[in-house]
Amino acid sequence: IATVIGRYYAMDRDKRWERVEKAYAAIVDGKGTTATDPIGAIEASYAAKVTDEFMIPSVMPGYDGMKDGDGILCGNFRADRVRQILTALLDPAFDGFARARTVKFAGAVGLTEYSSALNKLMGVMFTAESASAVLGEVISKAGLKQLRIAETEKYAHVTFFLNGGQESEFPGETRIMVPSPKVATYDLQPKMSAGEVTDRIVETIEGRKADVIIVNYANGDMVGHTGILAAAIKAAETVDQCLGRLEKAVQSTGGTLLISADHGNLEQMIDSNTGGPHTQHTVGVVPVVLVNGPAEVTRLNDGRLADLAPTVLNLLGIAQPAEMTGHALTVFANEDRQPRRASA
């Protein structure tokens, strides 16, 4: 192990190139805080109350950087947090910051595909499985217009990830990325850009510019990761206010709002074992809330993440494709409105 670096620096995804530059300097040039050994670097950081995410780049004794002819093996299986550092390392046209030195690598390979641009610069050990009949594709084929919107921190989640690892848009799909605030950590601005995101959504709803809108509010996750309780409370209040605005907009236009999450975070801010801050995701169940749904819906069943897409399609009156293995959570009083499945 030559360097120890917090993901705040090496795995930034918000184009905070000044952070990536510090990681690059440690990896490529061996420049950073000097540490005796990897464990010592971690212990010293913890003693200074700087936890994993924010660990300042540390360099081990004897490491003076990469050499021409070295190779890169990237073990990440998730794309969004390695794109920037890999681009800085591999792209001859990179201009995010002035690189003091570049390395002529013998080769580079990743565990999986990270982006179409990086595919041209490095090999892939395991190509991504092709996902067909994903939610956006089914909505598109039904002739409906859809909007994907989030601030920078969660933009990939409502586009690349939601489209099954595909970067391209489906016909009728539009995208809006609202810049995340430029602060060191989001406890300093727990509202993040939720208000601006909501402004754009309300404008779209009231203007009837899209049939389906998919949004990811970043506050709960990103502020939860800081471990600061007061900021987490403000983040929750902010999202609550934004959802209230969305509720009002869909009520006034006859729309429907479905609210859920894929994991928790800020509902647990204290580690029960240590008494210190809890900064990780939680694994408890998350709610599903239906606002202004069809009058015939008597209740929602309990379910899993795979059930959300079928539920959306059911609310839209679109048959669920055979590729989707989940089940719509909606329970209708009228048997004719029970979920429909397309034949295989």
C-alpha positions as CSV (number, residue, x, y, z in Angstrom):
1,I,0.0,0.0,0.0
2,A,1.6,3.2,-1.2
3,T,-1.1,5.8,-0.3
4,V,-4.2,6.1,1.9
5,I,-6.7,8.7,0.7
6,G,-10.3,9.5,1.7
7,R,-13.0,9.3,-1.0
8,Y,-13.6,13.0,-0.4
9,Y,-10.5,13.6,-2.5
10,A,-9.9,10.5,-4.7
11,M,-13.6,9.7,-5.4
12,D,-15.1,13.1,-5.8
13,R,-17.9,13.2,-8.4
14,D,-18.9,16.8,-8.3
15,K,-16.1,18.2,-10.4
16,R,-14.3,19.6,-7.3
17,W,-11.0,19.2,-9.1
18,E,-9.0,20.8,-6.3
19,R,-9.8,17.7,-4.3
20,V,-9.0,15.3,-7.0
21,E,-5.7,17.2,-7.6
22,K,-4.6,16.3,-4.1
23,A,-5.3,12.6,-4.7
24,Y,-3.5,12.7,-8.0
25,A,-0.4,14.3,-6.5
26,A,-0.2,11.5,-3.9
27,I,-0.8,8.7,-6.4
28,V,1.3,10.0,-9.3
29,D,4.0,12.1,-7.6
30,G,4.1,10.7,-4.1
31,K,3.3,14.1,-2.6
32,G,1.1,14.3,0.5
33,T,1.2,13.9,4.3
34,T,3.9,11.5,5.3
35,A,2.8,8.4,7.2
36,T,4.8,5.6,8.9
37,D,2.5,2.9,7.6
38,P,-1.1,2.5,6.4
39,I,-2.5,1.6,9.8
40,G,-0.6,4.5,11.4
41,A,-2.1,6.9,8.8
42,I,-5.6,5.7,9.7
43,E,-5.0,5.9,13.5
44,A,-3.5,9.4,13.2
45,S,-6.4,10.6,11.2
46,Y,-8.9,9.1,13.6
47,A,-7.0,10.7,16.5
48,A,-7.5,14.0,14.8
49,K,-11.2,13.2,14.5
50,V,-10.9,12.9,10.7
51,T,-12.8,9.8,9.6
52,D,-12.5,7.6,6.5
53,E,-14.2,9.8,3.9
54,F,-12.2,12.9,4.7
55,M,-8.7,11.4,5.3
56,I,-6.1,13.7,3.9
57,P,-3.9,12.0,1.2
58,S,-1.1,10.2,3.0
59,V,2.0,8.7,1.4
60,M,4.0,5.8,2.7
61,P,7.8,5.9,3.2
62,G,9.8,5.2,0.1
63,Y,7.0,5.9,-2.4
64,D,7.9,8.6,-4.8
65,G,5.2,8.1,-7.4
66,M,4.3,6.2,-10.5
67,K,6.6,5.5,-13.3
68,D,6.3,5.2,-17.1
69,G,5.4,1.6,-17.8
70,D,3.3,1.1,-14.7
71,G,-0.2,-0.1,-15.0
72,I,-3.6,0.6,-13.5
73,L,-6.0,-2.0,-12.1
74,C,-9.2,-0.3,-10.8
75,G,-11.3,-2.6,-8.5
76,N,-14.4,-0.4,-8.3
77,F,-17.6,-2.0,-9.4
78,R,-19.5,1.3,-9.2
79,A,-18.9,3.9,-11.9
80,D,-19.7,7.4,-10.6
81,R,-17.0,7.8,-8.0
82,V,-14.0,6.7,-10.2
83,R,-14.7,8.6,-13.4
84,Q,-12.9,11.8,-12.4
85,I,-9.7,10.3,-10.9
86,L,-9.4,7.8,-13.8
87,T,-10.0,10.6,-16.3
88,A,-7.2,12.7,-14.7
89,L,-4.9,9.7,-14.8
90,L,-5.6,8.5,-18.4
91,D,-7.1,11.2,-20.6
92,P,-4.4,13.1,-22.6
93,A,-6.9,15.9,-23.1
94,F,-7.8,16.3,-19.4
95,D,-8.1,19.9,-18.3
96,G,-9.7,19.7,-14.8
97,F,-6.4,21.0,-13.3
98,A,-2.8,21.4,-14.4
99,R,-1.1,18.1,-14.0
100,A,2.5,18.5,-12.9
101,R,3.3,15.2,-14.6
102,T,1.6,12.5,-16.6
103,V,2.5,8.9,-16.7
104,K,2.7,6.7,-19.9
105,F,1.0,3.7,-18.6
106,A,1.7,0.2,-20.0
107,G,-2.1,-0.4,-19.7
108,A,-5.2,0.2,-17.6
109,V,-8.1,-2.1,-16.8
110,G,-11.2,-1.7,-14.7
111,L,-13.3,-4.3,-13.0
112,T,-16.3,-3.1,-15.1
113,E,-17.3,-0.3,-17.4
114,Y,-17.2,3.2,-16.0
115,S,-18.2,5.4,-19.0
116,S,-18.1,5.3,-22.7
117,A,-15.3,7.9,-22.6
118,L,-13.2,5.7,-20.3
119,N,-13.9,2.6,-22.4
120,K,-11.7,4.2,-25.0
121,L,-8.8,4.6,-22.5
122,M,-8.9,1.4,-20.6
123,G,-9.8,-2.3,-20.8
124,V,-12.7,-3.9,-18.9
125,M,-12.5,-7.2,-17.0
126,F,-16.3,-7.8,-16.9
127,T,-18.6,-6.1,-19.3
128,A,-21.8,-4.8,-17.9
129,E,-24.9,-7.0,-18.3
130,S,-27.4,-5.6,-20.7
131,A,-30.6,-4.6,-19.0
132,S,-33.7,-4.5,-21.2
133,A,-37.2,-3.2,-20.5
134,V,-36.0,-0.9,-17.7
135,L,-38.6,1.6,-16.4
136,G,-37.5,4.5,-18.7
137,E,-37.5,2.4,-21.8
138,V,-41.0,1.1,-21.1
139,I,-42.3,4.6,-20.4
140,S,-40.6,5.8,-23.7
141,K,-42.1,3.0,-25.7
142,A,-45.6,4.0,-24.4
143,G,-45.1,7.4,-26.1
144,L,-44.8,9.3,-22.8
145,K,-42.5,12.2,-22.1
146,Q,-40.3,11.8,-19.0
147,L,-38.0,14.2,-17.1
148,R,-35.0,13.0,-15.0
149,I,-33.8,15.6,-12.5
150,A,-31.4,15.8,-9.6
151,E,-28.5,18.0,-8.4
152,T,-25.0,17.0,-9.3
153,E,-24.4,14.6,-6.4
154,K,-27.3,12.3,-7.5
155,Y,-27.6,13.0,-11.2
156,A,-26.0,9.7,-12.2
157,H,-28.6,7.9,-10.1
158,V,-31.6,9.2,-12.0
159,T,-29.9,8.8,-15.4
160,F,-27.1,6.3,-15.8
161,F,-28.1,3.9,-13.0
162,L,-31.8,4.1,-13.6
163,N,-31.3,3.4,-17.2
164,G,-29.6,0.1,-16.4
165,G,-26.0,1.4,-16.8
166,Q,-26.7,3.2,-20.1
167,E,-25.6,6.8,-20.6
168,S,-27.9,7.5,-23.6
169,E,-31.4,8.9,-23.2
170,F,-34.5,7.1,-24.4
171,P,-36.8,8.9,-26.9
172,G,-38.9,11.4,-25.0
173,E,-36.5,11.6,-22.1
174,T,-35.0,14.9,-21.0
175,R,-32.6,15.6,-18.2
176,I,-31.8,18.5,-15.9
177,M,-28.8,18.6,-13.6
178,V,-28.9,21.4,-11.0
179,P,-25.3,22.2,-9.6
180,S,-24.7,21.1,-6.0
181,P,-23.4,23.9,-3.7
182,K,-19.7,24.4,-3.6
183,V,-19.1,23.8,0.1
184,A,-16.5,21.6,1.8
185,T,-19.1,19.4,3.4
186,Y,-22.8,19.5,3.1
187,D,-23.5,20.0,6.8
188,L,-22.4,23.5,6.0
189,Q,-25.3,23.9,3.6
190,P,-27.8,21.1,4.4
191,K,-30.5,22.5,2.1
192,M,-28.1,21.7,-0.7
193,S,-29.8,22.5,-4.1
194,A,-33.2,21.0,-3.2
195,G,-35.0,24.2,-3.5
196,E,-33.7,24.9,-7.0
197,V,-34.5,21.3,-8.0
198,T,-38.0,21.7,-6.8
199,D,-38.4,25.0,-8.6
200,R,-37.7,23.2,-11.9
201,I,-40.0,20.3,-11.1
202,V,-42.9,22.6,-10.1
203,E,-42.4,24.5,-13.3
204,T,-42.5,21.3,-15.3
205,I,-45.6,20.0,-13.5
206,E,-47.6,23.3,-13.9
207,G,-46.5,23.6,-17.5
208,R,-47.5,20.0,-18.1
209,K,-44.2,19.5,-19.9
210,A,-43.7,15.9,-18.9
211,D,-45.9,12.9,-18.2
212,V,-43.5,11.3,-15.7
213,I,-40.9,13.1,-13.5
214,I,-38.2,11.1,-11.6
215,V,-36.3,13.1,-9.0
216,N,-33.6,12.1,-6.4
217,Y,-33.2,14.5,-3.4
218,A,-29.6,14.2,-2.2
219,N,-30.0,15.8,1.2
220,G,-30.8,12.8,3.4
221,D,-27.9,10.8,2.1
222,M,-25.2,13.4,1.6
223,V,-25.9,15.3,4.9
224,G,-26.3,12.0,6.7
225,H,-22.8,11.0,5.7
226,T,-21.4,14.0,7.6
227,G,-22.6,12.6,11.0
228,I,-23.8,16.1,12.1
229,L,-27.2,15.8,13.8
230,A,-28.3,19.5,13.6
231,A,-27.5,19.5,9.8
232,A,-29.4,16.2,9.3
233,I,-32.5,17.8,11.0
234,K,-32.3,20.8,8.6
235,A,-31.8,18.4,5.6
236,A,-35.0,16.5,6.6
237,E,-36.9,19.7,7.1
238,T,-35.8,20.9,3.7
239,V,-36.9,17.7,1.8
240,D,-40.2,17.8,3.8
241,Q,-40.8,21.4,2.6
242,C,-39.9,20.4,-1.0
243,L,-42.2,17.4,-1.0
244,G,-45.0,19.7,0.3
245,R,-44.5,21.9,-2.8
246,L,-44.6,18.9,-5.0
247,E,-47.8,17.6,-3.3
248,K,-49.4,21.0,-3.9
249,A,-48.4,21.0,-7.6
250,V,-49.6,17.5,-8.3
251,Q,-52.9,18.1,-6.4
252,S,-53.6,21.2,-8.5
253,T,-52.9,19.5,-11.8
254,G,-54.5,16.1,-11.1
255,G,-51.1,14.3,-10.9
256,T,-49.9,11.5,-8.6
257,L,-46.8,11.6,-6.4
258,L,-45.0,8.4,-5.3
259,I,-42.3,8.8,-2.6
260,S,-39.8,6.2,-1.5
261,A,-36.1,5.5,-1.1
262,D,-33.5,2.8,-1.7
263,H,-31.8,3.0,1.7
264,G,-31.8,5.1,4.8
265,N,-29.1,7.2,6.4
266,L,-30.0,10.2,8.6
267,E,-32.6,8.5,10.7
268,Q,-29.7,7.0,12.7
269,M,-27.0,9.6,13.4
270,I,-25.4,8.0,16.5
271,D,-23.5,4.7,16.5
272,S,-25.1,2.6,19.2
273,N,-21.8,0.7,19.7
274,T,-19.4,3.6,20.0
275,G,-21.6,6.5,20.9
276,G,-20.0,8.5,18.1
277,P,-21.5,9.7,14.9
278,H,-23.1,7.2,12.6
279,T,-22.3,8.1,9.0
280,Q,-23.2,4.9,7.0
281,H,-26.3,3.8,5.2
282,T,-28.9,2.0,7.2
283,V,-30.6,-1.2,6.3
284,G,-34.1,-0.8,7.8
285,V,-37.3,-0.7,5.7
286,V,-38.1,2.5,3.9
287,P,-41.6,3.9,3.4
288,V,-43.6,4.1,0.2
289,V,-46.1,7.0,0.2
290,L,-48.8,7.5,-2.5
291,V,-50.2,11.1,-2.8
292,N,-53.3,11.8,-4.8
293,G,-53.4,8.3,-6.3
294,P,-56.4,6.9,-8.1
295,A,-59.5,6.7,-5.9
296,E,-59.8,3.0,-6.5
297,V,-56.5,2.3,-4.7
298,T,-57.4,0.9,-1.3
299,R,-53.9,0.3,0.0
300,L,-50.3,-0.4,-0.9
301,N,-48.7,-3.8,-0.2
302,D,-45.4,-4.1,1.5
303,G,-42.6,-5.0,-1.0
304,R,-39.1,-4.4,-2.1
305,L,-37.2,-2.1,-4.4
306,A,-37.9,-4.2,-7.5
307,D,-41.6,-3.5,-6.9
308,L,-41.4,0.3,-7.5
309,A,-41.1,0.2,-11.3
310,P,-44.1,-2.1,-11.7
311,T,-46.0,0.2,-9.3
312,V,-45.2,3.3,-11.4
313,L,-46.3,1.4,-14.6
314,N,-49.5,0.3,-12.9
315,L,-50.3,3.9,-11.9
316,L,-49.7,4.9,-15.5
317,G,-51.9,2.1,-16.9
318,I,-49.0,0.5,-18.7
319,A,-48.6,-3.2,-18.8
320,Q,-45.6,-4.6,-16.8
321,P,-43.0,-6.2,-19.1
322,A,-42.1,-9.8,-18.5
323,E,-38.5,-8.8,-17.8
324,M,-39.6,-7.1,-14.5
325,T,-39.8,-9.6,-11.7
326,G,-41.3,-7.3,-9.1
327,H,-45.0,-6.8,-8.4
328,A,-47.0,-3.6,-8.3
329,L,-47.7,-2.5,-4.7
330,T,-51.1,-0.9,-5.6
331,V,-54.2,-2.8,-4.5
332,F,-57.3,-1.6,-6.4
333,A,-60.9,-2.1,-5.4
334,N,-61.8,-2.6,-9.0
335,E,-60.4,-5.9,-10.3
336,D,-60.1,-4.5,-13.8
337,R,-57.4,-2.2,-12.6
338,Q,-55.2,-4.9,-11.0
339,P,-51.7,-5.0,-12.4
340,R,-51.3,-6.2,-16.0
341,R,-48.3,-8.2,-17.1
342,A,-47.2,-8.4,-20.7
343,S,-46.7,-11.8,-22.1
344,A,-43.1,-13.1,-22.5
